[in-house]
Structures are given as structure tokens and as C-alpha cells.
Amino acid sequence: MSEPTTQNAANRNAADPSHQSGMSQQARDTANRVAAGAMGMGHDAAEHYVSDPAKDLFSLAKSYAKDHPDVAAMWAFTLGVVVGWKLKP
């Protein structure tokens, strides 16, 4: 006896387009909400793992160059020679 009522409910849901579009709209809204949350978390992770260490390394290099200007100048000269040599046509 439970099978005919289940089939009737399935037929009503299939015949009622407003019910289907409401469910798909709800699914779409949920997917958009999840995607926005993932995008925000990705942006925060990129800020934390990429930008902050890069800023820290740059400030560390500046402080090292202030403490040891001769060594920093030699590294800059050597790096310039190597890059110039590799970019030469």
C-alpha cells in the first residue's frame, strides 16, 4: 500500500515545475554560498602563506644589507652578472 502513495508523491513532484525550480534555486544558492566561502578562505590563505613571508624576507634582506653592506653589494653584483650573462642573446 505504501508504493502507490510514494508513486503519487513522485508524480506530483515531477508534474509541479515550481517545486523543482525551488529546489534547484536552493541548491544554486547553497553552491554560491559555499563557493564564496571557499574563495574567501583561499584569499586569506594566499595572504598568509605568500604575501606575509615575502614581506618578512624582504625586511630580513634589508636589515642584513644594513649590517653587512659589502657582502650585500657583492651578492647584487654577482646576481647582476649572472642574470646579464643568461639574458645575453
ZADO-1210 file (C-alpha; in nm, 4 decimals, padded with zeros to 6 digits):
<atoms>
<atom x="00.0000" y="00.0000" z="00.0000" code="MET" pos="1"/>
<atom x="00.2897" y="00.2386" z="00.0573" code="SER" pos="2"/>
<atom x="00.4075" y="00.2076" z="-00.3032" code="GLU" pos="3"/>
<atom x="00.1116" y="00.3860" z="-00.4640" code="PRO" pos="4"/>
<atom x="00.1420" y="00.6845" z="-00.2288" code="THR" pos="5"/>
<atom x="00.5151" y="00.7051" z="-00.2982" code="THR" pos="6"/>
<atom x="00.4484" y="00.6950" z="-00.6720" code="GLN" pos="7"/>
<atom x="00.1779" y="00.9604" z="-00.6367" code="ASN" pos="8"/>
<atom x="00.4166" y="01.1870" z="-00.4476" code="ALA" pos="9"/>
<atom x="00.6834" y="01.1351" z="-00.7125" code="ALA" pos="10"/>
<atom x="00.4326" y="01.2108" z="-00.9888" code="ASN" pos="11"/>
<atom x="00.3188" y="01.5282" z="-00.8108" code="ARG" pos="12"/>
<atom x="00.6786" y="01.6472" z="-00.7687" code="ASN" pos="13"/>
<atom x="00.7584" y="01.5702" z="-01.1320" code="ALA" pos="14"/>
<atom x="00.4432" y="01.7449" z="-01.2533" code="ALA" pos="15"/>
<atom x="00.4956" y="02.0551" z="-01.0371" code="ASP" pos="16"/>
<atom x="00.7696" y="02.2666" z="-01.2032" code="PRO" pos="17"/>
<atom x="00.7612" y="02.5268" z="-00.9254" code="SER" pos="18"/>
<atom x="00.8687" y="02.2629" z="-00.6754" code="HIS" pos="19"/>
<atom x="01.1633" y="02.1584" z="-00.8931" code="GLN" pos="20"/>
<atom x="01.2794" y="02.5115" z="-00.9628" code="SER" pos="21"/>
<atom x="01.2548" y="02.5956" z="-00.5943" code="GLY" pos="22"/>
<atom x="01.4796" y="02.3050" z="-00.5071" code="MET" pos="23"/>
<atom x="01.7272" y="02.3870" z="-00.7822" code="SER" pos="24"/>
<atom x="01.7315" y="02.7528" z="-00.6759" code="GLN" pos="25"/>
<atom x="01.8021" y="02.6463" z="-00.3188" code="GLN" pos="26"/>
<atom x="02.0841" y="02.4225" z="-00.4404" code="ALA" pos="27"/>
<atom x="02.2198" y="02.7063" z="-00.6544" code="ARG" pos="28"/>
<atom x="02.2137" y="02.9454" z="-00.3576" code="ASP" pos="29"/>
<atom x="02.3908" y="02.6914" z="-00.1383" code="THR" pos="30"/>
<atom x="02.6565" y="02.6289" z="-00.4042" code="ALA" pos="31"/>
<atom x="02.7127" y="03.0034" z="-00.4446" code="ASN" pos="32"/>
<atom x="02.7444" y="03.0460" z="-00.0681" code="ARG" pos="33"/>
<atom x="02.9962" y="02.7601" z="-00.0456" code="VAL" pos="34"/>
<atom x="03.1937" y="02.8959" z="-00.3422" code="ALA" pos="35"/>
<atom x="03.2096" y="03.2428" z="-00.1862" code="ALA" pos="36"/>
<atom x="03.3325" y="03.0940" z="00.1404" code="GLY" pos="37"/>
<atom x="03.5987" y="02.8889" z="-00.0370" code="ALA" pos="38"/>
<atom x="03.7114" y="03.1937" z="-00.2326" code="MET" pos="39"/>
<atom x="03.7446" y="03.3958" z="00.0865" code="GLY" pos="40"/>
<atom x="03.9419" y="03.1208" z="00.2562" code="MET" pos="41"/>
<atom x="04.1701" y="03.0910" z="-00.0466" code="GLY" pos="42"/>
<atom x="04.2358" y="03.4638" z="-00.0454" code="HIS" pos="43"/>
<atom x="04.3151" y="03.4571" z="00.3268" code="ASP" pos="44"/>
<atom x="04.5490" y="03.1592" z="00.2818" code="ALA" pos="45"/>
<atom x="04.7286" y="03.3314" z="-00.0070" code="ALA" pos="46"/>
<atom x="04.7724" y="03.6426" z="00.2045" code="GLU" pos="47"/>
<atom x="04.9050" y="03.4422" z="00.4977" code="HIS" pos="48"/>
<atom x="05.1330" y="03.1981" z="00.3144" code="TYR" pos="49"/>
<atom x="05.2583" y="03.4110" z="00.0241" code="VAL" pos="50"/>
<atom x="05.2432" y="03.7837" z="00.0966" code="SER" pos="51"/>
<atom x="05.3440" y="03.7837" z="00.4616" code="ASP" pos="52"/>
<atom x="05.6556" y="03.5637" z="00.4197" code="PRO" pos="53"/>
<atom x="05.7605" y="03.7683" z="00.1162" code="ALA" pos="54"/>
<atom x="05.7373" y="04.0851" z="00.3252" code="LYS" pos="55"/>
<atom x="05.9325" y="03.9170" z="00.6042" code="ASP" pos="56"/>
<atom x="06.2069" y="03.8014" z="00.3665" code="LEU" pos="57"/>
<atom x="06.2368" y="04.1468" z="00.2139" code="PHE" pos="58"/>
<atom x="06.2676" y="04.3131" z="00.5545" code="SER" pos="59"/>
<atom x="06.5216" y="04.0477" z="00.6590" code="LEU" pos="60"/>
<atom x="06.7283" y="04.1151" z="00.3451" code="ALA" pos="61"/>
<atom x="06.7150" y="04.4904" z="00.4096" code="LYS" pos="62"/>
<atom x="06.8334" y="04.4504" z="00.7669" code="SER" pos="63"/>
<atom x="07.1145" y="04.2160" z="00.6528" code="TYR" pos="64"/>
<atom x="07.2196" y="04.4702" z="00.3885" code="ALA" pos="65"/>
<atom x="07.2328" y="04.7398" z="00.6562" code="LYS" pos="66"/>
<atom x="07.4512" y="04.5214" z="00.8790" code="ASP" pos="67"/>
<atom x="07.6780" y="04.3847" z="00.6012" code="HIS" pos="68"/>
<atom x="07.6782" y="04.6294" z="00.3084" code="PRO" pos="69"/>
<atom x="07.9914" y="04.4860" z="00.1450" code="ASP" pos="70"/>
<atom x="07.8524" y="04.1309" z="00.1291" code="VAL" pos="71"/>
<atom x="07.5144" y="04.2557" z="00.0039" code="ALA" pos="72"/>
<atom x="07.6877" y="04.4601" z="-00.2688" code="ALA" pos="73"/>
<atom x="07.8872" y="04.1565" z="-00.3833" code="MET" pos="74"/>
<atom x="07.5704" y="03.9437" z="-00.3982" code="TRP" pos="75"/>
<atom x="07.3938" y="04.2143" z="-00.6015" code="ALA" pos="76"/>
<atom x="07.6910" y="04.2427" z="-00.8386" code="PHE" pos="77"/>
<atom x="07.7155" y="03.8645" z="-00.8826" code="THR" pos="78"/>
<atom x="07.3430" y="03.8295" z="-00.9370" code="LEU" pos="79"/>
<atom x="07.3533" y="04.1087" z="-01.1968" code="GLY" pos="80"/>
<atom x="07.6408" y="03.9411" z="-01.3833" code="VAL" pos="81"/>
<atom x="07.4687" y="03.6005" z="-01.3854" code="VAL" pos="82"/>
<atom x="07.1327" y="03.7403" z="-01.4995" code="VAL" pos="83"/>
<atom x="07.3009" y="03.9536" z="-01.7660" code="GLY" pos="84"/>
<atom x="07.5005" y="03.6529" z="-01.8877" code="TRP" pos="85"/>
<atom x="07.1878" y="03.4344" z="-01.9112" code="LYS" pos="86"/>
<atom x="06.9830" y="03.7046" z="-02.0881" code="LEU" pos="87"/>
<atom x="07.2553" y="03.7754" z="-02.3442" code="LYS" pos="88"/>
<atom x="07.1338" y="03.6827" z="-02.6960" code="PRO" pos="89"/>
</atoms>
